[in-house]
Amino acid sequence: MKLKRFVEGEFGHVRLRGEISGYKRAVSGHVYLALKDDSAVIDAVIWKGAASALPFTPQDGIEVIATGKLTTYPGRSKYQIVIDRMELAGEGALMALLDKLKAKLAAEGLFDPQRKKPLPFLPRTIGVVTSPTGAVIRDILHRLADRFPSHVLVWPVAVQGDGAAAQIARAVRGFDAIAPGGPVPRPDLVIVARGGGSIEDLWAFNEEAVVRAIANCSIPIISAVGHETDTSLSDFAADLRAPTPSAAAEIAVPVRLDLIATVAGYAQRSERCVQRYHERARERLDALVRVMPRREALLGPQRQRADDLGARLDRALEVRVMRGRAQLDRIGAVLRPAMLDRQLASGRDRLTRTVQLLEAVNPSGLLKRGYVLVQARGGGVVTSAAQARSAAALTLHFGDGSVDARVERAAAKPYEKPKVDQPSLL
């Protein structure tokens, strides 16, 4: 304990430069590593709170500058440094870390051109992930207002420093999580923007969390980080890279006045096309009219024929009337009253003879003269003695009514036909 108090009191906070080796993040969230140079090595620990505030993710082989408190670890009897803050040692270290992360993400396909989504031609709602203060948001809003006024949703974030990467990634995921048709309109396009700066200033847009959030977003994204010469990993993951935030606004929407002029041009062209179509149709019609025969030439022969048929019809009607009158005169001469009387008397005589004949053959008349109609009790006319003997019961029909009879077995006698006067036919 005396050694620990001596070391901590004598050195206090120190600043070391070295290469990371043996980097390991425990389940607890604490980070353990070693810092080494050409001649020495010292163990280091970064407690969970300080580790989450680091502006980058430490990796083996990266040269860093660490600031912390020198102390001892009695459990292993060794010196170590408790790191409070860590930064990359120069641009070379940053580039080495950047190249390594770029190669890793590219191998996963996050920068594949086939993943790029097409930008909407005219987005109704545009989401912007940037700092709420500064020239970037003003430039974007100004350019959008000049070109095509659109509904803009700004998700304010820190664009550099501790926690900036987490805020940017959370903003991108937040826009992507907005449900269509809700109280907050879902953006049709997202712009991730930041002004120019050094590689350290732009480092938040190189963080793996930000790159993955942009690559996995279902909404098309334009990356506008830094100036035209600045490049970040967010540019590779986005669907389109803009050289500046103002250029991103110009890419996002067309020029409204140009669209109006284009639509007006289309309307004029359509009108001219319709006019030309009508003019050509009129010319074709005039040409057809010139080659077609005139009405008089088409209807003249028909009118003449109609007049001819009318005259022939008049003559035919006169002839038909004359023939009909002559025929009527002939028939009238034949139809004398005496002849009609003779014909009427002849018809009356034929009718009288027919009535007498019908009365003579009428079965009712025969029954009145003594004849009987014999029927079996079940129906059917009995016409022979054999049928009568085989019947169980009979019905006898007389001229004035019917009588039921029962058949008795008796010797059959020959039937003698009665003598009756035959009716004479007229």
Buried (B, 14 or more C-beta within 10 A) or exposed (E): EEEEEEBBEEEEEEEBEBBBBEBEBEEEEBBBBBBBEEEEEBBBBBBEEBBEBBBBBBBEEBBBBBBBBBBBEEEEEEBBBBBBBBBBBBEEBBEBBBEBBBEEBEEEEBBEEEEBBEBBEEBEBBBBBBBEEEEBBEBBBEBBEBBBEBEBBBBBBBBBEEBBBBBBBBBBBEBBEBEEEEEEBBBBBBBBBBBBBEBBBBBBBBBBBBBBBBBEBEBBBBBBBBEEEBBBBBBBBBBBBBBBBBBBBBBBBBEBEEBEEEEEEEEEEEEEEEEEEEEEEEEEEEEEEEEEEEEEEEEEEEEEEEEEEEEEEEEEEEEEEEEEEEEEEEEEEEEEEEEEEEEEEEEEEEEEEEEEBEEEEEEEBBBEEEBEBBBBEEEEEBEEBEBBEEBEEBBBBEBEEEEEBEBEEEEEEEEEEEEEEEEEEE
